[in-house]
Amino acid sequence: MTRWWCEAELDADPEHDRIMAAARAGTLLTVTMADVVRLRREQGGELPGE
């Protein structure tokens, strides 16, 4: 479910093309899923299933 949610968020992102181009070029800044979850919770957000 978490993977689907991440893909759905990326597909809906207006920066999708830029993000995909950077990923393919190896220049996309990355973070771990643990960091994403931590930052989302710190900002008061929920994750699917919570």
N, C-alpha and C positions, 0 to 999 in steps of 0.2 A: 504494500500500500504506500509506503513512504517513497519508494522509487517512482511509482505512478504519479504521486503528488508532485514530486520534483519535476518530472517530465511535463506534467500539465502546466505547472507554473512557468516553465521555460517556454513552452509553446504559446502561452498567452502573453509573454513579455514582448513589448514593442521593440526591444533591443535584440530580439532573437537572432536576426541575421548577423549582427555584429558579434554577439557572443559566440555563435557557431564558428564564424570566421576566425576569431581569436583562439578558440579551442583547437581548430584544425592547424593553425599556425604555431601552436605551442606557446602562445603569449597570454593565455587566459589566466588571471589570478584565481587560485583555488583555495578552498578551505575544506576541512573535514566535515562530514555530516554531524559529528558530535559538536563542532563549533556552530553549525547552522542551528541545531536544536537548542543549544545553550543560548545563543543570541536571540532566537525567537522567543524563548521562555522569559529571558531577561526583559524583553520588550512587551511582555504581557500577552504574547500570541500563543495560540494552541496549535497542536499538530493533529492530523487526522486520527480519529479514534480516541481522542482525549476528551 
